[in-house]
């Protein structure tokens, strides 16, 4: 004689499973809330630090601008150098070589 579970027992098992999942979701929500509060406190501390130390803020922004300008200058010089080298490879081609030679002569005049 086999014993099958009743629909009520199956329903109770499913309810228990859902309750366990709900507990896990609540734990995750609590963790997310703590992380959100922590991030808000960090942002508030950063804002307060910037308002209480304007010299530090000015120095940080000055150094960031200096780094950007230097990076842009070096990057532009590298790209233009590579482009010039690349164009120099076409000097032996009859039609394109003459055009590139004129372009390089024009650039050399203004050095």
N, C-alpha and C positions, 0 to 999 in steps of 0.2 A: 504494500500500500504506500503510494508516494504522497508526500505531504507538500502541497503547493501553498504558497503564501497568498494571503487574501489581498484584495485591492487596498484595503485600509493599511495593511502592513507595508505594502509597496509605496503607498503615498507617504507614510511616516518616514521611510528610509530616504525618499527623495527630499522631503522637508529637512531632515537632518543634514543631508549633503548640501542643500542650499544654505542652511544656517552656517555651516562651516565655511562655505565660500564667502558668505556675507561677513563673517568675522575676519577673514583674510583681507577682504576689500577695505574694511574699516581700519585695519592695521596699516595698510598701504596709504590710506587717506591721512591717517595721523602722521605718518612719516613725511608725506608730501607737504602737509601743513607746517611741520617743523622746518623742513627745507625752505619753504617759502618765507617763513618768518626770519630764518637765518639770512637769506639773501636780502631781505628788506633791511635788516639791521646793518649788513655790510654796506649797502648802498647809502644808508643814512650816515654811517660813519665816514664814508668817503666824501660825501657832500659836506659834512661838518668839518672835515679836515681841510678841504679846499677853501671854505669860507674863513676858517681860523688861521690859515697859513697862505695868504695870497702870494707871497714871494715864492713859495714852493710851486704853486700852480703856474706862475709866470715862468719860472725856470724850466719846469717840465714841458710847457708848451713851446718855449723857445728852443729847447734841445730837440723836441720832436720836429719842429719846422726846419731846423738846421739839418737834421738827418734826412728829412724828405728832400730838401733842396740838393744836398750832396748826392744822394742816391739818384735823383733825377739827372743831375749833371753827368755823373759817371756812367749811368745807363745810356744816356743819349750819346756820349762820346764813344762808347763801345759799339752801339748799334750803327752809328755813322761810319766808324772805322771798318766794321765788318761789311757794310754796304759798299764802301769804297774798294775794299779788297775784292769783293765779289764782282764789282763792275770792272776792275782791273783784269779779271780773267777773260774778258771779252775783247781785249785790245787786238787780238790776232784775227778776229772775225772781220771780214771786209767792211760791210755796211755798218754794223753795230759798233765795231771797233773805232771807226772814225767819229761817230757820235759820242762815244764814251771818252775818247781822247780829247775832243773839244770841251766836253763837260769837265774833265779833270784839269785841262789847261785853264778854264774859266775859274775853277776853284783855287788853283795854285796862284793865279794873279792876285787874289784877294787875301793871301796869307800874310 
